[in-house]
């Protein structure tokens, strides 16, 4: 079991990336999340490299017979190599961030900018496709609700994932809309807690993370009260049993006995 969990964490690191490992694009479905993460990863490593992803590459040229032509790489000077070093690093990072299967389809691109734009065109599509995707996400947001049998943790994670997908797709709501949507989607048993949160917290100011922290705090308080109630009930029953045992012992010591009449 421990080995299985370790392998799962390793697989997650491959997809999500770490400070030392490039996020890997494994499938088309994972492109929006990968696009967000690879941008952050490259900026963390070196912002100059990220500029090479979004800007046209530097052309190393020379003049031959009065015409400006591309210089052959074998004729590069040290200064030429320094000029293209960052853009070559950018291309290498993007290429290594693709799974072998996906990379095979983009092997023709020789600059980071060209590869980046090709990936966006293939996996995000044209304007109509992006708008359709945004409409689908808005519909999922409007219909978001509690699923019977779902844990609070699972519901909060599902909402966080949806919020991230909307942000990546360029969909933004004001804080109060996001916060109220989550609160209104909580189970019916949360009605009192939701009413208290709405009355005592400024939903226009709080971030989603802060609202989730409040929800988790309420959940912990509810569980503590339930545990205290169970403990008090158990203690009360134990006290009654002890009193009955003590009374029986006192009567027995006095030489008194009781018989129970058979029930009719």
ChimeraX attribute file (.defattr): number of C-alpha atoms within 10 A of each C-alpha:
attribute: neighborCount
match mode: 1-to-1
recipient: residues
	/A:1	6
	/A:2	7
	/A:3	8
	/A:4	9
	/A:5	10
	/A:6	11
	/A:7	12
	/A:8	12
	/A:9	11
	/A:10	13
	/A:11	12
	/A:12	14
	/A:13	15
	/A:14	17
	/A:15	21
	/A:16	17
	/A:17	19
	/A:18	13
	/A:19	9
	/A:20	8
	/A:21	13
	/A:22	21
	/A:23	28
	/A:24	24
	/A:25	25
	/A:26	18
	/A:27	14
	/A:28	13
	/A:29	10
	/A:30	13
	/A:31	17
	/A:32	19
	/A:33	18
	/A:34	23
	/A:35	18
	/A:36	16
	/A:37	19
	/A:38	21
	/A:39	15
	/A:40	14
	/A:41	21
	/A:42	19
	/A:43	14
	/A:44	12
	/A:45	12
	/A:46	12
	/A:47	13
	/A:48	13
	/A:49	21
	/A:50	23
	/A:51	18
	/A:52	21
	/A:53	24
	/A:54	13
	/A:55	13
	/A:56	13
	/A:57	19
	/A:58	13
	/A:59	12
	/A:60	16
	/A:61	14
	/A:62	15
	/A:63	10
	/A:64	10
	/A:65	7
	/A:66	7
	/A:67	8
	/A:68	11
	/A:69	13
	/A:70	11
	/A:71	15
	/A:72	10
	/A:73	10
	/A:74	6
	/A:75	9
	/A:76	14
	/A:77	10
	/A:78	8
	/A:79	9
	/A:80	16
	/A:81	13
	/A:82	11
	/A:83	15
	/A:84	15
	/A:85	12
	/A:86	20
	/A:87	24
	/A:88	17
	/A:89	16
	/A:90	21
	/A:91	22
	/A:92	14
	/A:93	18
	/A:94	23
	/A:95	21
	/A:96	14
	/A:97	22
	/A:98	19
	/A:99	14
	/A:100	12
	/A:101	10
	/A:102	16
	/A:103	16
	/A:104	11
	/A:105	10
	/A:106	16
	/A:107	10
	/A:108	10
	/A:109	14
	/A:110	13
	/A:111	20
	/A:112	27
	/A:113	22
	/A:114	18
	/A:115	19
	/A:116	18
	/A:117	12
	/A:118	15
	/A:119	18
	/A:120	14
	/A:121	12
	/A:122	10
	/A:123	16
	/A:124	17
	/A:125	14
	/A:126	11
	/A:127	10
	/A:128	10
	/A:129	12
	/A:130	15
	/A:131	13
	/A:132	11
	/A:133	16
	/A:134	17
	/A:135	13
	/A:136	13
	/A:137	18
	/A:138	16
	/A:139	11
	/A:140	14
	/A:141	17
	/A:142	10
	/A:143	11
	/A:144	18
	/A:145	17
	/A:146	18
	/A:147	13
	/A:148	7
	/A:149	7
	/A:150	10
	/A:151	12
	/A:152	16
	/A:153	10
	/A:154	12
	/A:155	19
	/A:156	17
	/A:157	12
	/A:158	12
	/A:159	20
	/A:160	16
	/A:161	13
	/A:162	17
	/A:163	19
	/A:164	15
	/A:165	17
	/A:166	21
	/A:167	14
	/A:168	15
	/A:169	18
	/A:170	10
	/A:171	14
	/A:172	13
	/A:173	11
	/A:174	11
	/A:175	16
	/A:176	15
	/A:177	12
	/A:178	19
	/A:179	23
	/A:180	16
	/A:181	17
	/A:182	21
	/A:183	20
	/A:184	16
	/A:185	17
	/A:186	20
	/A:187	18
	/A:188	10
	/A:189	8
	/A:190	16
	/A:191	13
	/A:192	9
	/A:193	17
	/A:194	21
	/A:195	12
	/A:196	11
	/A:197	17
	/A:198	13
	/A:199	10
	/A:200	9
	/A:201	12
	/A:202	14
	/A:203	20
	/A:204	13
	/A:205	12
	/A:206	14
	/A:207	16
	/A:208	19
	/A:209	11
	/A:210	13
	/A:211	20
	/A:212	18
	/A:213	12
	/A:214	15
	/A:215	20
	/A:216	15
	/A:217	12
	/A:218	16
	/A:219	14
	/A:220	12
	/A:221	12
	/A:222	13
	/A:223	12
	/A:224	12
	/A:225	11
	/A:226	12
	/A:227	12
	/A:228	12
	/A:229	12
	/A:230	12
	/A:231	12
	/A:232	12
	/A:233	12
	/A:234	11
	/A:235	12
	/A:236	12
	/A:237	12
	/A:238	12
	/A:239	12
	/A:240	11
	/A:241	12
	/A:242	12
	/A:243	12
	/A:244	12
	/A:245	11
	/A:246	12
	/A:247	12
	/A:248	15
	/A:249	12
	/A:250	12
	/A:251	12
	/A:252	12
	/A:253	10
	/A:254	9
	/A:255	7
	/A:256	10
	/A:257	9
	/A:258	8
	/A:259	5
	/A:260	5
	/A:261	6
	/A:262	5
	/A:263	4
	/A:264	3
